[in-house]
Amino acid sequence: MTPRIGTSVRRLDPARWLLGSSKLCERVTTPLKNPDAIVSWLDGDDIYYIRDVEEQDILLPQDGLETGLVHEGGTSAAVWSIGTKAFCKRSQIASQVAACCAELAGITSLTFGSASGRGGVVEPFLEGPDEGSHPSWEPRPLGPLSITECATYLRSILHVDIGPSLHFCHADLGPGNIMVSKEGNVEAILDWESAGFYPRLWIASKPMLSAGFYLHCEGFEREAWGDLLRGMLEKEGYKPVTFQNYQLG
């Protein structure tokens, strides 16, 4: 079943959102004269109004944005594009997720693989070149590998050293996997399929590589979540690595 927010909130253009069929949210930089607003608020340099739809309002999305629905309700992507402070509390969410990552990373292992240590992890960015013998649609679990085997393998494809131990990591903290309250507190983290023991460098590097960290919006904003999370992880002591001579899968 499609969540209600996925169908009832529609972006018309970069500064207007249709709420259901009778209400309009719009962003302006200067106060409107006689706005007749139901509610309004100040968010940084912008002012937001929610008002009734009027007959002269153009309610057709511009530039093919008819698929530009506001993001999944209940996640860190929800209503991301409607303001930066009033709705999302972005830094608060990213800080909490980074703190969770740091706590998880305190669990270490000498085996690269799943949480149990008995299986591999599904991480396409670490799989290396596909020799063509494996169906493209079928996941290729990597591991389990001893830390020595892991170091040798990753040095061959990433040209980096991995350190003396491996750290527990969720590895898929895109916005659709983080549930937050309306107050901006992280309530749950979903989809632990890729979780396992990884090199420390992978914790902050993964957000740089994967489109799974993109927000579902147009332009540079789509990378905002990954950039913010990476910055918070750096504050926790986890620095990303710029990989040399590595072709992403």
Secondary structure, 3 states (H helix, E strand, C coil): CCCHHHHHEEEEECCEEEECCCEEEEEECCCCCCCCCCEEEEECCEEEEEEECCCCCCCCCCCCHHHCECCCCCECCCCCCCCCCCCCCHHHHHHHHHHHHHHHHCCEECEEEECCCCCCECCHHHCCCCCCCCCCCCCCCECCEEHHHHHHHHHHHHCCCCCCCEEEECCCCCHHHEEECCCCCEEEECCCCCCEEEEHHHHHHHHHHCHHHCCCCCHHHHHHHHHHHHHHHHHCCCCCCCCCCCCCC
